[in-house]
Structure formats: structure tokens, C-alpha cells
Amino acid sequence: MKAIFISYNQALTERISNILDDNDVRGFTRWALTEGRGSVNGEPHYGTHAWPSMNSSILAIVEDEKVGKILNDLRSLDEVTQMQGSRAFVWNIEKVC
């Protein structure tokens, strides 16, 4: 099992949800409001007057064989929505109860 953590501009919520649906990822936890800024470029997402946009984040635990396709789908979305910004990270899950 793998954990996929996705942080993205709120404007992409429906598209991110569609990627999860298309890859049969039913369970996840979403944080509707998260702040951040990209490590390379892009504007901060702080929800302030100066930087009004906000991020959302999702954590999904998925089978190993789904990870590659999900990351490819997320990468394709990021290529056409670079100004909104999104990132995904994958961790190993040792146990689930």
C-alpha cells in the first residue's frame, strides 16, 4: 500500500476528484483549506488580501499498482494548469488497521 498526498489550488478540486474517481480511489481524507507556496516558482496560497488563493490537500491510501497511473494523471493535469499549482508525494504504508 502507498499513501499519496496531493496539495493543489482549490480551483482544481473537481478535476482532482475526477482523477481519483477514474482510478477507482474511493477512500481519502481532504483538508479543504491548506496554505503553502511552491518550492520552485508560483505564487503563495495564503488566503490573505495580498495572496488570496488557497490550497486544498488530499491523503489517499492506494494499492501499489495504482500509483503510477494516478501520478501520470496528476502530472498531465499540472502541465495544463501550471499557474494553479499542484504537487503529489508518495509514501510507503507499513500497516493498516
C-alpha positions as CSV (number, residue, x, y, z in Angstrom):
1,M,0.0,0.0,0.0
2,K,1.1,3.6,-0.7
3,A,0.0,6.9,0.6
4,I,-0.5,9.7,-2.0
5,F,-0.5,13.2,-0.6
6,I,-1.8,15.8,-3.1
7,S,-1.7,19.5,-2.5
8,Y,-3.4,21.7,-5.1
9,N,-5.1,25.0,-5.8
10,Q,-8.7,24.9,-4.8
11,A,-9.7,25.7,-8.3
12,L,-8.6,22.2,-9.3
13,T,-10.8,20.3,-6.7
14,E,-13.3,18.9,-9.2
15,R,-10.5,17.8,-11.6
16,I,-8.5,16.1,-8.8
17,S,-11.7,14.3,-7.6
18,N,-12.3,13.1,-11.2
19,I,-8.7,11.7,-11.3
20,L,-9.3,9.8,-8.1
21,D,-12.7,8.5,-9.4
22,D,-11.2,7.5,-12.7
23,N,-8.6,5.4,-10.8
24,D,-11.1,3.8,-8.5
25,V,-9.8,5.6,-5.4
26,R,-12.9,5.7,-3.1
27,G,-11.4,6.5,0.3
28,F,-9.4,9.6,1.1
29,T,-9.1,12.5,3.6
30,R,-9.4,16.0,2.3
31,W,-8.3,19.2,4.0
32,A,-10.4,21.9,2.4
33,L,-8.1,24.8,3.4
34,T,-4.3,24.5,3.4
35,E,-1.8,27.2,2.9
36,G,1.5,26.9,1.0
37,R,3.9,28.0,-1.7
38,G,5.7,26.1,-4.3
39,S,9.3,25.1,-3.9
40,V,10.3,26.2,-7.4
41,N,8.0,29.0,-8.5
42,G,4.4,30.1,-8.4
43,E,2.6,32.5,-6.1
44,P,1.9,31.7,-2.4
45,H,-1.6,30.5,-1.5
46,Y,-2.2,32.0,1.9
47,G,-5.8,33.2,1.8
48,T,-4.8,36.8,2.6
49,H,-5.5,40.1,0.9
50,A,-2.1,40.0,-0.8
51,W,-2.2,36.3,-1.7
52,P,-5.9,35.4,-1.8
53,S,-5.9,31.9,-3.3
54,M,-5.9,28.8,-1.1
55,N,-4.9,25.2,-1.5
56,S,-6.7,22.0,-0.6
57,S,-4.9,18.7,0.2
58,I,-5.9,15.1,0.0
59,L,-4.4,12.0,1.5
60,A,-5.4,8.7,-0.1
61,I,-4.1,5.2,0.6
62,V,-4.0,3.1,-2.5
63,E,-2.7,-0.2,-3.9
64,D,0.8,-0.1,-5.2
65,E,-0.3,-0.8,-8.8
66,K,-2.5,2.3,-8.9
67,V,0.2,4.8,-8.0
68,G,1.9,5.1,-11.5
69,K,-1.4,5.9,-13.3
70,I,-2.5,8.3,-10.7
71,L,0.8,10.2,-10.7
72,N,0.7,10.3,-14.6
73,D,-2.8,11.7,-14.5
74,L,-1.8,14.3,-11.9
75,R,1.3,15.2,-13.9
76,S,-0.8,15.7,-17.1
77,L,-3.2,18.0,-15.1
78,D,-0.3,20.0,-13.8
79,E,1.1,20.5,-17.3
80,V,-2.1,22.3,-18.4
81,T,-2.7,24.1,-15.1
82,Q,0.8,25.2,-14.1
83,M,-0.4,28.6,-12.8
84,Q,-2.8,27.0,-10.3
85,G,-0.1,24.6,-9.0
86,S,-0.3,21.1,-7.6
87,R,2.1,18.6,-6.2
88,A,1.9,14.9,-5.2
89,F,4.1,12.9,-2.9
90,V,4.1,9.1,-2.2
91,W,5.0,7.3,1.0
92,N,5.1,3.6,1.9
93,I,2.4,2.4,4.2
94,E,3.6,-0.3,6.6
95,K,0.3,-1.3,8.3
96,V,-3.4,-0.6,8.0
97,C,-5.9,-1.4,10.7
